[in-house]
Amino acid sequence: MISPFVGRLRLARELRELRKQANVTTTKLAVITGMSQPKVSRLESGQYRPDQGDIIRYLDGLGVPENGVRAKILSIAQQAAGRGWWESIPMDSRQAQYANLEAGAVTIREWQQNVIPGLLQTRAYTEALTTNDDLIVPDIDRAAPDDAVRARMERQRMLRMKDVTYEVIIDEIVIRRPSAPRPVLAEQLRHLADDGRQATVRVLPVDAEIDSYTIPRSPFSIYTFPDPDDPTVVAVDTVTEDLILTEKDEVAQYEQLFDRLRKAALSGEDSKALIRRAADEMEVS
C-alpha cells in the first residue's frame, strides 16, 4: 500500500493548486460549496483523513469537469483515506507516523547519532530502551513498554515484506556509548554487523571530517516514494516530537547533508569490522 499520510499531503497540494488556478479564495469556495471555511482549509492542510463526499463538493465548487484531473484527485483522495496495519495494534502516535511513512517508501535514508535505528533493533535492545527510559514528559503520547516493543517488531516485519532500499549512517558514538546494558548492546551490535539483508549500514567515525564541517544537529530520516509527484518527506527526531518536512528547499538541505555524511563515513565492510570490534570490547569491559 502507499502511505496514507503522503497521500494526504499530495491531495492537499493538488487541491490548493486547483483552487489557485481558478482564482478562488477559501472563503469564496466555502460559500459556493456550503462548507465552512475551516473545513475547506482542513482539506488543504493534509492533516486529516479526507471524506470523499467533501472532495467531490470541493471539485464541484471549482467547476472541475469529469476528466482525467478529477479522476486523479478522487483516486488520490481514496488512497489518502486508507487505514494501515498500524491502526490495528496499540502504538503511540510517533511510531504510527513512522509506520505510515515506511508503508509506501521505496527508499529510506537515515542518520542516527544516539541509538541503534529502530528498524534494526533486536527485541532485547528495544525492551531495554523502553523499560529503562525514565524521562517522562507531561502530555506526551507514550505506549506501554510491551506495546512499544511489539509495534517496533511489527514495523521491522512489514519492512522485510516490501521492496525498499534502506541506507543507514550511524555516529560511532552509537556503538561506543552504552545505551543499554552492555551484554544487550553487544548482542545488538553483532546483529547489526551480521544482518546484511535489510540495510546498508555505515559508521561515521568520531574523527571524520565532514564537508564544510556540517555537523548534524538531530537524527533524521528521508523517505522517497514510487510516484514522482509524491513529495519526498524528511522526519527530524527531537525529544518530544518528530518534525515532518516536505518543502523542497528544506528537504534538499537534508539530502545534501546525508550525502556529506555518506562521503565521510566508512565503507560498509569497514563499518561492519568496526562494529564487531566494538562488540568484542563491550563484552570484555
PyMOL commands that set and color helices and strands:
alter all, ss='L'
color gray80, all
select helices_A, chain A and resi 4-21+26-33+37-43+52-62+68-80+85-87+93-104+118-120+123-132+145-160+172-176+182-194+211-213+248-264+268-284
alter helices_A, ss='H'
color red, helices_A
select strands_A, chain A and resi 107-112+165-171+200-204+220-224+233-237+242-245
alter strands_A, ss='S'
color yellow, strands_A
deselect
rebuild
show_as cartoon
